[in-house]
Amino acid sequence: MAETIFPTKGNLIALKRSLALAKMGYDLMDKKRNILIREMMELIDTASKVQSQINETYSRAYLALQNANITLGVIGDIAKDVPIEEGINISFRSVMGVEIPIVTLEDNPPKPVYSFASTNSMLDEAFISFYHVKRLTAVLAEIENSVYRLADTIKKTQRRANALKNIMIPKFESNVKFITDALEEKEREEFSRMKVINKTKLRKKELAEAAQAAV
């Protein structure tokens, strides 16, 4: 064996305890992995739907923007007046110890920053469409970041579970078997030795009794 293990009852008890803990650890790792995989698959399905919504909204937004540029001329100056979004808030929720981000935007209805007198409905549509794109992008960013974190943790959990299943548990089982076999062999030898001793004592007793009877 690669390591020296003395076949004692104390070591056997310790190894059985370690084996039980390793099996419990593997079961917990396996449950954790399954829960995380289920959570990730649900997020992936949601991400697909959100991505589809973003693509459709982007198409409407750019078409409306193109029409606004055609009807109003280049609207770069108007776009500069749109304020930078600063209402993004990030919090976290825990899934089996994995910190999953929650991205939220302040629920402020879109308020045009341009004059209605010098613009048209095409610009209004582009403005509202990009507002929805912004909110959907926040949702998608939350989902993609969550999926990345879950996938990374699943990979680490799988690696640890494999180490327990393929290395630690077989090692403990092998050591338990080695000590158990050694102790059983020792008990058999002790039993045989005691039988010989008892047989010898009995023989001596019989000889002593026969000698005494002869006298």
N, C-alpha and C positions, 0 to 999 in steps of 0.2 A: 504494500500500500504506500501511497505517496507520503502519508504522514503517520507518525507513530501514535497509536491509540491503545492505551492499556485497557484490557478487558476487565473492567471492574463494574460492579453494580451502580456505583455512583456515576461513572461515565455513561452507562447505559441509560440511566434516568435522565441525565442532562441532554443526551442526544435525542431521546424520545421527545423531550420537551421542545428542543430546537426543531425537530421534524414537524411536530404539531404546529408550531408557530410559522414555519415555512409554508406548510400547506394552507394555513389560515391566511397568510399573507398573499399567497397565490390566488386564493378564492376572492379576496378583496380586490386585488389588482384586476382580476378577470371581470368582476362586476363593475368596477370603475371604468374599465376600458369599454365595456358594452354600453354603459350609460352615456359616456362621452361620444361614442360613435353614433348612438341614436340622436343625441343632441346635435351633433355636427350634420348628420344627414337631413334633419329637419331644417337647419339653417341653410343648407345648400339648396334645398327645394325652394325656400323663401327667397334666397338670393337670385335664383333663376327667374322667379316671378317679378321681383323688383327690377332686375336688369332689363327684362322685357318692357316694363312700364317706363323705365328711363329712356330706352331706345325710342319708344313711341313718342314720349314727351319731347325728347331732343329733336326728333324729326319735325314735330309741329312747331317747336320753338324756333329752329333754324329757318324753316319755311316762312314763318311769320316775320322773322328778322329780315330775311331776304326781301320779302314784300315791303316791309317798312323802309328798307334802304332804297328800294326802287321808287316808292311813292314819296318819300321824304328826303331822299338823298342820304349820304353817309351820316349815320347817327352816332358817331363816336363821341361827339361832345355831350350828347344826352347820356350816353352810357357812363361817362366819367362822373356824372352827378349821382349815380346809384351808390348808396353807402355800402361799405364793406360789412359783411355779416359778422357780428360779434356776439350773437346770442347762442353760441354753441356751448352746451354743457355736457360733460362726460362724467358718468358715475360707473359703478361696477356692481355686478352680481356674481355670486360664487356658484359654480357647478362642480361638485366633487373636488373642491379646492382650487379650481381654475378660475381666475378672475376674468370675467367676461364683460367687456365694455358696453355701456348703454349710452348712446349718443342721442341727445335731444336738442331740438332747436326751439327757441322761444316762439310761442304761438302768436306771432305778430302778423296780422293780415297784410297782404301787399299794398303798399301805398305809393302810387306813382310820384316820381320826383320831377316830373316834367309838366309843361303846360299843355292842357287839352286843346288849347286854341291853335297851337302850332304843330300838333301831331294828329294821328288818326287811330282807328281801331286795330290796324295791323300792328302798330307798336304796342298797343294795350295787350294784344294777344301774345306777342313775343315776351313782354314783361311778365305776364302771369304764367306763361309756360316755363320760363326760366326759374320763376319762383318755385314751381312744383318740382322742377329738376333739382333745385338746391335741396329741397326737403328729402327727395328720394335718394339723392347722393349721400346724405347723412345716414339714412337707413342702410344703404348698401355698404358704406364704410364701416358701420357698426358690425354688420353681418360678416363681411370679409375678414375683419380683424378678429372676430370671435372664432371663425372657422380656422384661421391660422393658429390661434392659441390652442384651440382644441386639438387640431391635427398634431401640433408639436407635443402636447401632453400625451396624446394617444400613442405616439411613437415612443416616448420615454417609458410610458406605462407598459407597453408591449415588450420593450427591451428588458425591463425589470421582471415582468412576469415570465418571460422566456428563461431568464437567468435562474429564477426560482425553480421552474418546472424542469429544465434540462440540466442544471448544474447542482444547485443546492439540495433540492429534494432527493435526487438520486444519490448524492454524496451521503446525506444523512441516513438514507435507507440502507446503503451499503455498509456504513459504519455500525448501524444498529444490528444488522444481520451478522456482521463480523463479531461483535461483542457477544451477541446472543448465542451464536454457535460456539464461541470460545467458552462462555460460562456453562453452557449445557455439556460440552465436552469435559470441562473441569468437574462438573457434578457427577457425570458418569464415571470418571476416573476415581472420584472420591467414594462413590457408591461401591465400585468394584474393590477398592482398597479396604473399605470397611467390611465388605463381605469376606475378604481374605483374612482380615484380622479376626473377625468373629468366628470364622471357620477354624482358624488356628487356635483361638482360645478354647473353642468347644472341643477340639481334638485333644488339647492338653488336659482339659478337665476330664475327658473320658479316660485318658491314659492314667491320670492320677487316681481316678476312682477304681480303675482296673487293678492298679498296683496295690492300692489299699485293701481291696478285696482279696488279693492273693496272699497278703500277709495274714 
